[in-house]
Amino acid sequence: MVKGESTQVKVHYKGEAEDFIVFVDDIETYKKWQSDKSVPMAHFMSSFKVFVTHKHGAQGQMDGASHLTLDNEFGTHADDEVIKKILEGGSLQESEFPGRNGPKNDSQTGSIVAGQVSR
């Protein structure tokens, strides 16, 4: 894998008052979970944190969702119940981040010698 190359998978749920996001680590296991709820959510998620984007869709600035916000939208703030509702009713968003090339060792790419100043 090239330096910086990665894929980000998240599920976006458009609620009544907020937009909610949860992150998925393993998309194949998530798709399997959608048809077989016996698959533990811990197999495709590493963080059980719900984010809000303040009605800016899937691309807005993300903040952690407060208990009050979750209670107002889902009737509970229990992480597993809220995340399950988001995963079931949300839409999958997949983003690819391209790799970047550049110097591997910055100390060997410059022509400046430590302690010397050219005049």
Secondary structure, 3 states (H helix, E strand, C coil): CCCCCEEEEEEEEECCCCEEEEEECCHHHHHHHHHCCCCCHHHCCCCCCCEECCCCHHHCCCEECCHHHHHHHHCCCCHHHHHHHHHHHCEEEEEEECCCCCCCCHHHCCCCCCCCCCC
